Amino acid sequence: MMRFGMGIMKSLHLKRRGCLLLKILCLVFLALIFCEFLVYYVVIFQCHWPEVKIEARRGSKESSAPVLKAMFLSDTHLLGEIKGHWLDKLRREWQMERAFQTALSLLEPDIVFILGDVFDEGKWSSSQAWADDVRRFQKMFRHSVHTELMVVVGNHDIGFHYDMTTYKLKRFAKVFNFTSGKLISRKGVNFVMVNSIALEGDGCTVCSRTEAKLMKLSYKLNCSRQQEQNHSKKRCRDVEQLPASEPILLQHYPLYRRSDAECTGEDSALPEEKNIPFKEKYDVLSREASQKGSIISSDFSLSKCFLPVESRIVTIYCIAGALLVVLILAHLQLLNPPFYFAQHLLGKHKAV
């Protein structure tokens, strides 16, 4: 009888350990699934495409124009081999990949623009490091044939103006099919992609080519608007007609402004930083370069889409960790007597 009783006790002990292990695995699995997958769907599902208001133009050609769904990202700063710790890279890139892939799945944009600083160390990376960074980027930002991905160059991709070289510019252009002054027209909307690092105004070779392309493109766009309004002059008759919509300028550096004092929204600068003056040709374009072009207002609608807050994810992991500790202590019967008294009362209530 003694051996039989010991066998039962051992079996119950193993069963309890198995139950504890199963609970721990389930809790860890649920925490990982939610924090690393589901949370992106929960947050990005709250984003939506805003409606474009075209009532004022009802009856005109533009009232029946198709709506273009364009998504804009910037400053992904994929870490390189010099400054990037492997664990930091792993965590950041997983978050960016999940956020981007979830956004594509839920929002289904027609076109995605990344406005520069794709890489953090492109300005000094070796050929091998560059190839590795590009491979990781292409994996993270993969997309279907139904969505276009266009990338604008930033100072961390090819260096600041003093460090920019033709080699680094060609290397970037080869991967992303980028040329400054490139016009992209989709559903009647014109986008002009610009290398803002080359708008230094000092007459450098790259700068001169960039400005010349922009002047030529400006001429084409102005002629197209005149042709649309039947005010075309002789000099415009042989010019390729483009969609007559006002161009949307896409570049890495923002146009000149004194500071962030007038910027609002939950992602704006901190109050103590809003009045710090911007440095021209470093934080923003120079005043002179910014005045070379203007955009006439037209119908558009903008909506900001935010990603999961890291502190909340950490909090969820902490709660899951606390529950794990409670489970283990309860299994080892190391919790305080009041806990067992409450557990006993609950057990009696269930029995009744």
C-alpha positions in Angstrom: 0.0 0.0 0.0 2.9 2.4 0.8 4.4 2.0 -2.6 1.0 2.4 -4.3 0.5 5.6 -2.3 3.9 7.0 -3.2 3.2 6.2 -6.8 0.0 8.2 -6.7 1.8 11.1 -5.0 4.5 11.1 -7.6 2.0 11.0 -10.4 0.1 13.9 -8.9 3.3 15.9 -8.5 4.3 15.3 -12.1 0.8 16.3 -13.3 1.0 19.5 -11.3 4.4 20.3 -12.8 3.1 19.5 -16.3 0.1 21.8 -15.6 2.4 24.6 -14.5 4.6 24.2 -17.5 1.6 24.3 -19.8 0.3 27.5 -18.1 3.7 29.2 -18.4 4.1 28.3 -22.1 0.5 29.5 -22.8 1.1 32.8 -21.1 4.5 33.4 -22.8 3.0 32.4 -26.2 0.0 34.8 -25.8 2.2 37.7 -24.7 4.6 37.2 -27.7 1.8 36.8 -30.2 0.0 39.9 -29.0 3.1 42.2 -28.5 4.9 41.1 -31.7 2.1 40.5 -34.1 -1.5 41.4 -33.1 -0.7 44.8 -31.5 0.2 46.1 -35.0 -3.2 45.1 -36.3 -5.0 46.6 -33.3 -3.3 50.0 -33.6 -3.1 50.3 -37.4 -6.7 49.1 -37.8 -7.6 52.5 -36.3 -6.0 54.3 -39.2 -8.2 55.1 -42.3 -8.0 56.8 -45.6 -9.6 60.3 -45.3 -12.2 61.4 -47.8 -11.2 63.9 -50.5 -13.6 66.8 -50.6 -14.4 67.6 -54.2 -18.0 68.9 -53.9 -17.0 72.4 -55.0 -15.8 71.0 -58.3 -18.8 68.7 -59.0 -19.7 68.8 -62.7 -16.1 69.4 -63.7 -13.6 66.8 -65.1 -11.9 66.5 -61.7 -15.0 65.4 -59.9 -14.8 62.0 -61.5 -11.0 61.7 -61.1 -9.8 58.5 -59.3 -8.5 58.9 -55.8 -4.8 58.0 -55.3 -4.0 56.4 -52.0 -0.4 57.4 -51.1 1.4 56.5 -47.9 4.5 58.5 -46.8 7.3 57.3 -44.5 10.6 58.9 -43.6 13.9 58.3 -41.7 13.8 54.6 -41.3 17.6 54.7 -40.5 18.4 51.1 -40.8 21.5 50.6 -38.6 24.8 49.7 -40.2 27.8 47.5 -39.2 29.6 50.4 -37.4 27.1 51.9 -34.9 24.4 49.2 -34.9 24.4 46.6 -32.1 23.0 43.3 -33.4 20.3 43.2 -30.7 19.2 46.8 -31.3 19.1 46.1 -35.1 17.1 42.9 -34.6 14.5 44.7 -32.4 14.1 47.8 -34.6 14.0 46.0 -37.9 11.4 43.5 -36.6 9.2 46.4 -35.5 9.6 48.3 -38.8 8.9 45.1 -40.8 5.8 44.2 -38.9 4.4 47.8 -39.0 5.0 48.1 -42.7 3.6 44.7 -43.7 0.6 45.3 -41.5 0.0 48.7 -43.0 0.2 47.2 -46.5 -2.3 44.5 -45.5 -4.9 46.7 -43.9 -4.6 50.0 -45.8 -3.6 48.7 -49.3 -2.0 51.9 -50.6 -1.5 52.5 -54.3 2.0 53.9 -53.8 4.4 54.3 -50.8 7.1 57.0 -50.6 10.0 56.9 -48.2 11.4 60.4 -47.9 15.1 59.8 -47.3 17.5 58.6 -44.7 16.6 55.0 -45.5 20.0 53.9 -44.0 21.9 55.3 -41.0 25.4 54.7 -42.3 25.0 55.0 -46.1 27.2 58.0 -46.1 30.3 56.0 -45.1 29.4 52.4 -45.6 31.7 50.1 -47.6 30.4 48.2 -50.7 29.9 45.0 -48.7 28.1 46.8 -45.9 25.9 48.7 -48.4 24.9 45.4 -50.1 24.0 43.9 -46.7 21.9 47.0 -45.8 20.1 46.9 -49.1 19.3 43.2 -48.7 17.8 43.8 -45.3 15.8 46.8 -46.6 14.4 44.7 -49.5 13.3 42.0 -47.0 11.6 44.4 -44.6 9.9 46.6 -47.2 8.8 43.9 -49.6 5.5 44.6 -51.3 3.1 43.2 -53.9 3.0 44.2 -57.5 -0.2 46.2 -56.7 1.8 48.7 -54.6 4.7 50.9 -55.8 7.6 51.8 -53.6 9.5 55.0 -54.4 12.5 56.2 -52.3 14.0 59.7 -52.1 17.6 60.2 -51.1 18.6 61.7 -47.7 21.8 63.0 -46.2 22.4 59.7 -44.3 22.2 57.8 -47.5 24.8 59.7 -49.5 26.3 62.2 -47.0 25.8 65.9 -46.4 26.6 68.3 -49.3 30.4 68.5 -48.4 30.6 64.7 -48.3 28.3 63.8 -51.2 30.0 62.1 -54.1 28.9 60.9 -57.6 29.8 57.4 -56.6 27.5 57.3 -53.6 24.7 59.0 -55.5 24.9 56.5 -58.4 25.0 53.6 -55.9 21.8 54.9 -54.4 20.2 55.6 -57.8 21.0 52.1 -59.0 19.2 50.4 -56.1 16.2 52.7 -55.9 15.9 54.0 -59.5 16.2 57.5 -58.1 17.1 60.6 -60.1 16.6 64.2 -58.9 14.0 66.1 -60.7 12.1 62.8 -61.6 8.4 63.3 -62.3 6.0 60.6 -61.3 2.4 60.9 -62.4 -0.2 58.6 -60.9 -4.0 59.0 -61.4 -3.5 62.5 -62.6 -1.3 63.5 -59.6 2.2 64.8 -60.2 5.0 64.0 -57.7 8.4 65.6 -58.2 11.3 63.7 -56.4 14.2 66.0 -55.5 17.7 65.5 -54.1 17.5 68.2 -51.5 21.2 67.7 -50.5 22.1 69.1 -54.0 20.2 72.3 -53.5 23.2 74.0 -51.8 23.3 76.7 -54.5 27.1 76.7 -54.7 27.3 75.7 -58.4 28.7 72.2 -57.7 28.4 69.7 -60.6 25.6 67.7 -59.0 23.9 70.9 -57.8 23.9 72.4 -61.3 22.5 69.3 -62.9 19.7 69.1 -60.3 18.7 72.7 -60.7 18.8 72.4 -64.5 16.4 69.4 -64.4 14.1 71.2 -62.1 13.9 74.2 -64.4 13.2 72.0 -67.4 10.5 70.1 -65.5 9.0 73.4 -64.3 8.8 74.6 -67.9 7.0 71.3 -68.9 4.5 71.6 -66.1 3.7 75.3 -66.8 3.1 74.4 -70.5 0.9 71.6 -69.5 -1.3 73.9 -67.4 -1.5 76.4 -70.2 -2.5 73.6 -72.7 -5.2 72.4 -70.2 -6.6 75.9 -70.0 -6.4 76.4 -73.8 -3.9 79.3 -73.2 -1.0 77.5 -74.8 1.7 79.6 -76.5 3.7 78.7 -79.5 6.7 77.7 -77.4 4.6 75.1 -75.6 3.2 73.4 -78.6 5.9 70.8 -79.0 6.3 70.2 -75.3 5.1 66.8 -73.9 1.8 67.3 -72.1 1.7 66.2 -68.5 -1.2 66.0 -66.1 -2.2 69.6 -65.2 -2.3 69.0 -61.5 -0.1 71.0 -59.1 3.1 69.1 -58.4 3.8 67.6 -54.9 7.4 68.1 -54.0 9.1 65.1 -52.4 12.4 65.7 -50.7 14.3 64.9 -47.5 15.0 68.3 -46.1 12.0 70.4 -45.3 11.6 73.8 -46.9 12.9 76.8 -45.0 11.1 77.8 -41.8 12.6 79.6 -38.7 11.6 76.9 -36.2 8.9 74.4 -35.2 7.0 77.2 -33.3 3.8 76.8 -35.5 3.8 73.0 -35.7 1.1 71.3 -33.7 -0.1 67.7 -33.1 0.9 64.9 -30.7 4.0 64.2 -32.8 5.3 67.8 -32.8 8.4 69.0 -31.0 8.5 69.4 -27.2 7.4 72.9 -26.0 10.9 73.7 -24.9 12.3 72.8 -28.3 9.7 74.5 -30.6 11.4 77.9 -30.6 14.9 76.7 -31.3 16.0 78.3 -34.6 16.7 75.9 -37.5 20.1 76.0 -39.2 19.8 76.6 -42.9 21.3 73.9 -45.2 21.5 71.5 -42.2 18.0 71.3 -40.5 16.1 72.8 -43.4 16.7 74.1 -46.9 18.1 77.6 -47.3 15.6 80.4 -47.7 16.9 81.0 -51.2 16.5 77.4 -52.3 13.0 77.3 -50.8 11.8 80.3 -52.7 12.7 78.8 -56.1 9.4 76.8 -56.2 5.9 77.0 -54.9 2.9 74.7 -54.7 -0.6 76.0 -55.4 -3.2 74.6 -53.0 -5.5 72.0 -54.3 -7.9 69.3 -53.1 -6.2 66.8 -50.9 -6.7 65.1 -47.6 -4.2 64.0 -45.0 -4.4 61.6 -42.1 -1.6 60.6 -39.7 -1.2 57.0 -38.7 0.6 56.2 -35.5 2.4 52.9 -34.5 2.3 51.0 -31.3 3.8 52.9 -28.3 6.9 51.0 -27.1 6.3 51.8 -23.4 2.9 50.1 -23.6 4.4 47.0 -25.1 7.0 46.9 -22.3 4.1 47.3 -19.8 2.3 44.3 -21.2 5.5 42.2 -21.0 5.9 43.3 -17.4 2.3 42.3 -16.5 2.9 38.9 -18.2 6.1 38.6 -16.2 4.3 39.3 -12.9 1.7 36.7 -13.7 4.5 34.2 -14.4 6.0 34.9 -11.0 2.6 34.5 -9.3 2.0 31.1 -11.1 5.5 29.8 -10.0 5.1 31.0 -6.4 1.6 29.5 -6.2 3.0 26.2 -7.5 5.8 26.3 -4.9 3.3 27.3 -2.2 5.5 30.3 -1.3 2.7 32.9 -1.4 1.5 34.6 1.8 -1.3 32.8 3.8 -3.9 35.6 2.9 -3.6 34.5 -0.7 -4.3 30.9 0.1 -7.2 32.0 2.4 -8.8 33.9 -0.5 -8.2 30.9 -2.8 -9.8 28.6 -0.2 -12.9 30.9 0.0 -13.2 30.9 -3.8 -12.9 27.1 -3.8 -15.7 26.8 -1.2 -17.9 29.2 -3.1 -17.5 27.1 -6.3 -18.3 24.0 -4.3 -21.6 25.5 -3.0 
